[in-house]
Amino acid sequence: MSGQGKGSVVVTGASTGIGWAVTQVLTQRGFHVFGSVRKAADAERLTAAFGAAVTPLVFDVTDEAAVRAAARTVEATLDGRPLAGLVNNAGIAVAGPLLHLPVDEWRKQLEVNLTGVVITTQAFAPLVGARKPAGDKPGRIVNIGSVGGRNANPFMAPYCATKFGLEGLSESLRRELLPFGVDVIVVAPGAVATPIWDKADETDTSAYADTVYAPALDRLRAYMLSIGKNGLPPERIGEAVHTALTTPKPKVRYTITPQPMQMLMADVLPKRTLDRIVGKRLGLLP
């Protein structure tokens, strides 16, 4: 297994976007990456791009049996060495007005973005060092959150609920892992130029055409496409993950956004003021 000079890291959702960029940055910095994907074709792309520096793992984060089987494979491959890190990146984004959203879509969002994180963390945390007796220096867990985990846009309730939830999950877990010395860090990106934004243009909102929200949904889609095109290169998030995994005294949360002033406003302005700004921008208020 080459590329393991600095240790090995599991990265979920490594097939595209942020996960691919994290894999790229970590392998360039001397780590070996176990990258999870859902399709064999994506596993082949990882191998073609990164060679022996990456070991693909084929599983869906919602499939507990498959995730635990992958963890056993990783443990056997490590042959007693610890994991330097687990990066919980895999996720999806479900959008739509909450009053009209199919409940199955809501459940799917929660299952992937939150339950999936629990499944992978339970499976891989012992390899990072969350078990007794403690051996080598423990690794770290990095959860990929979002600026949407602190400030929620309308029509993004399913996604934002999971990212708000991930903040609480990460804080509780960080404190629960104190006995093992395993740190938990959130990396929260703003808009990143990844293929996920292409899906915004493909989103079918016809189911909501007869609701009061139709014009606002069109405005939100146009806004999302514009910020996606001007988003950060995903490698910036990879660099932040590398920092979270390696800096001697990491922060508990890293916010990486192309619009720092907008985030400052979201943190400082009263929520009622933000309500009016967002409402007027999307036409939800006169």
N, C-alpha and C positions, 0 to 999 in steps of 0.2 A: 504494500500500500504506500504509494509515494505521496509527497505533499503533506506529510503528517509531522513535519518538523516542530510545529507549535501545537500539535494536538489535533483532535478530531471534533467536528461540530455537526450536529444534526440540524438540517434546515428543512422545514416543511413547506410545501408549495413552491418547489424550486424550478418548475417548468417554465415560468415566464416572469416578467415584471420584477417586482422587488425581490422575490425569492431567487431568481436567476442572478440578479445583480449582487445580492449578498453572497451567493456562491462564488461569483466571479472575484469579488474583492477578497474574500477569505482565502480562496485558493492562491491568489496572487501574493497574499501575505504569509503563505507557508502552512496553512491549515489543510487538513483533509476534510472534505465535506461528504456526509451522507445526506443526499438530497432526495426528499420524498416527492413522488409524482403519482398521478393516478393511472397513466397509460404507459404501456410498454414503448410506444413510439417516442414519448417524451424522455424515457430513460435512455433510449438510444441517442437522442439529441444531446443529453447531458454528457454521455460518454464521448461522443464525437467532439464536443466543444472543449471538454476539460480533461479528457483522458483519465489516467490513473489517479488524478487528484480528487476525483469524485466517485463515490459508490452510490448508484441510484437505488432507492428503495421504492417499491411500487405498492402504495396503499392509499386508501381514502381515510382521512383523519376521523371520520365518523364510524369506521369499522374497527371496533375494539380488538377483535381477534387478530385482524391483519396487522394492526399497529403493534400489538404485543409480540407477534411473530417477528416483525421487523426489529423490535428491540432485542429480541434474543439473537437475531442474526448479527446485529451491531455488537452486542456483548461478546459473541464468539469471535468476531473479527478483531476486536480490540485486545483480546487475550489478556485480560487483567488490567489494561490501561484504562484510565477514566476518560470520559468525554469532557472536552474543554467547554462545551456549551450545547444548549438546545435553543434553537430559534423558532418560535411558534409564529409562522408567517401565513400559513394556508388560510384562505378566507374567501368569502363571496360578498357581494353587495346586492341586497334586495331593496327595491324602491317602490313607492306607491303611497297614496293617502291611506292613513291608518284605518279610517272608518270603512274603507272599501277593499282593503287588502285581503286576499284569500289567506285564511289562517294557516293553511299548509305551507304557504310561502314564508310566513312568520316563523313557523316551526323549523323549516329548512335553514333559515338564517341563524337561528339560535343553535341548531344542531352543529353546523359547521364552525361558526365563529367562536362559540363558547364551549359547548360540550366537546368539540374536537380538541380544543386546547387542554381540557381536563384529561381527555383520553391519552393524548401524546405526553403530557406532563407526568401522569401516573406511570406510563410505560418507560419513559427515558430518564426521569429524575434520579432514580437510583444509580444510573450509570454516570450522572453528573456529580454524584457524591452524596445524595440524600439517603444514606443508609448507614447503619452502624455495624461493625466498627469502622470509623472513618479511616481511609487509607491515604492516598495522595491528596495533593491540594485540590479542593473541590472546584468544579466549573461553575458556570453561570447560566441562568435561563433568561432569554431575551424574548419578550412578547411584543409583536408588532401591533401597536395600537393605531391611533389616528387623532388628528385634531378634532375629528368628529366624536371623540370620546370626552371632550370638554365643552363643545359648542355644537348643538344639533340643528341641522337644517330641516325645514319641513319636507315631508315626503321621503325622508331618509330615516324614519323612526326605527325600522328593523335593524339596519346597519349601525346606526348610532347607539341604539340600545345595547348591542353586543360590544361596541367599543367603550361605552361607559361601563358596562359590566366587566370588561377586561381590566379596566383600571382598578376596580374593587378586588377582582380575583387576584391580580398581581400584588396588590398591597397585602392582602391576607396571606397569600402564599409566601411572600418575602419574609413575613414575620414568623410563619410556621416553620420555615427552613432555617431560622437562626441557629438551632442546635447543630446543624450540619455545616454551617458556613457557606451555604449555597445562596448566592445573591440572585434577585429577580429584578430585572430592569425593563422598563417600557420604552420603546422607540416609537414616537408618534409622528408620522409623516403628515404633511399637508398634501397639496396636489403634486403628484409625481407623474411624469410622462411615461405611462405604461399602457399596454393594450386594454386595460380595464375601461379606459375612457372611450374606446371605440364602441364598447357595448352600450354606452349611453345613447349613442345615435341609433342603435338598433332596437332600443327598448320600445316595446309596443304599449302605448298608453291609451289605446282605443277603448279599453274596458272602462276608462274613466271619462270618456268623451262627454257623457251626459251629466257629469257632476259639476259642481261649482269650481272644482279644482283644475279643469282642463286647461285654461289659459296659463295658469301659474305653473303647471307641469311643463308646458312648452318653454316657458321662460327659464325654468330651472334646468331643463335639458340643454338649452343654448348656453347657459352660464357654465354648466359642468364641462361642456365641450371646449369652451374658451379657456378655462383654467387648466384643463388637462393638456391642451396644446402648449401652454406656457409653464407647465409643471417642471419640477426639478428632475434632473437625470436620476434614474433609480440608483446609480452608483453612489450618490450622496447618502442614500439610506444605508447602502452597504458599508460605507465608511463609518456611519454612526453605530451600526451594529458591531463593527470591528472595535470601535472605541469602547462600547459597552462591555464587550467580552474581555478586553485586554488592559484598559487603564487601571492603575492601582486603586484609585478611589472613585468608582463610577457614580454618577448621579442616579437617582431612582427613576428619572424620566428625561428623555431627550426629545424635544420638539424640533422637527426639521421641516421648515415650510418656506415657500418662495414669497410668502406674504406676511412677514413678521409683524408689520404694523397692524394688519387686520387681526392677527391673533392677540396683539396687545389690547386692541379695542375690545375684543371679545372677553378678555380677562378683566378689563377695567370698567367698561360701561355697565350700567344697571341692566338687568335682563329685560325690563320693560322697554328700555330705550332700544335695545337690540331687536326686540319683537317688532317695534314700529319700523326700524330700518329694513329688516328682512321682509316684513309684510308689504311695505311700499315697493320694494325692489321687485317682488314677485307678483304684485297686483292683488295681494290678499287683503290689502287695505286701500281705501280710496286715496 
